[in-house]
């Protein structure tokens, strides 16, 4: 009999809003994108923004489609300017994030920032979504567009809009969070649980 705990935040609570006007397109390989409408200037600029060159981009077919390196809460008031979670840990270590909350000072402005790498194909319409709960009650849902990215050796960084941490005696305490990186086709590229604690200070 398994004693594994069920996720405190259900899959349906992480459902994303459909992008207006978006239609699921035909899947193409990196090589097919490289050769696509070579004479189209606007398409050439789009391909260049994704790192697709005229000769094609070298990519390791065995690499994961997306690798998350870290999630940070950035704030001018935080020690060193940010508090970070290393997401390149073992499954066992990642499982401990739920019971080891990161500390966040009440009332501060902060931004969520993720660092990630894209493997061997173009990923389009990526979104970051997170749901935060306290005592089993949903208190916040964040949904942010990441965008479209092609394979490259260097990691990408994406910083989202600024938010204000809750404040006051009633707001202090520990919040459970579940985060995902998904695309408009419904593919889930990353899914993890973590926690933060609202305190009087960092």
Residue pairs with C-beta under 8 A, 6 or more apart in sequence:
7 178
7 193
8 98
8 133
8 136
8 176
8 178
8 193
9 131
9 133
9 138
9 176
9 177
9 178
9 193
13 131
13 138
13 141
13 178
14 129
14 130
14 131
14 178
14 180
14 182
16 127
16 129
16 143
16 182
17 143
18 184
19 125
19 145
19 184
22 125
22 184
24 184
24 185
25 124
28 36
28 122
29 121
30 52
30 56
30 57
30 59
30 120
30 121
30 122
30 150
30 151
31 56
33 47
33 50
33 52
33 122
34 47
34 52
34 53
34 54
34 55
34 56
34 57
36 43
36 47
37 43
38 44
38 54
50 122
50 148
50 149
50 150
51 57
51 150
51 151
51 152
52 122
52 150
57 150
57 151
57 152
59 119
59 120
59 121
59 151
60 119
60 120
61 120
62 120
63 119
63 120
63 151
64 119
65 118
65 119
65 120
65 121
65 123
65 189
66 116
66 117
66 118
66 119
66 123
66 126
66 181
66 189
66 190
67 88
67 116
67 117
67 119
68 87
68 88
68 114
68 115
68 116
68 181
68 190
69 86
69 87
69 88
69 115
69 116
69 117
69 155
70 84
70 85
70 86
70 87
70 88
70 114
70 115
71 84
71 85
71 87
71 112
71 113
71 114
71 179
71 194
72 82
72 83
72 84
72 85
72 112
72 113
72 114
72 115
73 82
73 83
73 84
73 102
73 104
73 110
73 111
73 112
73 113
73 196
74 81
74 82
74 110
74 111
74 112
74 113
74 159
75 81
75 82
75 105
75 108
75 109
75 110
75 111
76 109
77 105
77 108
77 202
78 105
78 108
78 110
78 202
79 202
82 113
83 102
83 103
83 104
83 202
85 97
85 102
85 194
87 94
87 190
87 192
94 192
95 193
97 192
97 193
97 194
97 195
98 176
98 193
98 194
98 195
99 195
100 195
101 174
101 175
101 194
101 195
101 196
101 197
102 194
102 195
102 196
102 197
103 196
103 197
103 199
103 202
104 110
104 165
104 196
104 197
104 198
104 199
104 202
105 165
105 198
105 199
105 200
105 201
105 202
106 165
106 166
106 167
106 168
106 171
106 172
106 198
106 199
106 200
107 164
107 165
107 166
107 167
108 164
108 165
109 162
109 163
109 164
109 165
110 162
110 163
110 164
110 165
111 159
111 160
111 161
111 162
111 163
112 128
112 130
112 142
112 144
112 159
112 160
112 163
113 157
113 158
113 159
113 160
114 128
114 146
114 157
114 158
114 181
115 155
115 156
115 157
116 155
116 156
116 158
116 181
117 152
117 154
117 155
117 156
118 149
118 150
118 151
118 152
118 156
119 151
120 151
121 151
122 148
122 149
122 150
122 151
123 148
123 149
123 150
123 183
123 189
124 148
124 183
124 184
125 145
125 147
125 148
125 183
125 184
125 185
126 145
126 146
126 147
126 148
126 149
126 181
126 182
126 183
126 189
127 143
127 144
127 145
127 146
127 181
127 182
127 183
127 184
128 142
128 143
128 144
128 146
128 158
128 160
128 179
128 180
128 181
129 141
129 142
129 143
129 144
129 179
129 180
129 182
130 141
130 142
130 177
130 178
130 179
130 180
131 138
131 140
131 141
131 142
131 177
131 178
132 138
132 139
132 140
132 141
132 142
132 175
132 176
132 177
132 196
133 139
133 175
133 176
133 177
134 173
134 174
134 175
134 176
139 166
139 175
142 160
142 163
144 160
144 161
146 158
146 181
147 158
149 156
165 198
166 198
167 198
171 198
172 198
172 199
172 200
173 197
173 198
174 195
174 196
174 197
175 195
175 196
175 197
175 198
176 193
176 195
177 193
177 194
177 195
177 196
178 191
178 192
178 193
179 190
179 191
179 192
179 193
179 194
180 188
180 190
180 191
181 188
181 189
181 190
181 191
182 188
182 189
183 189
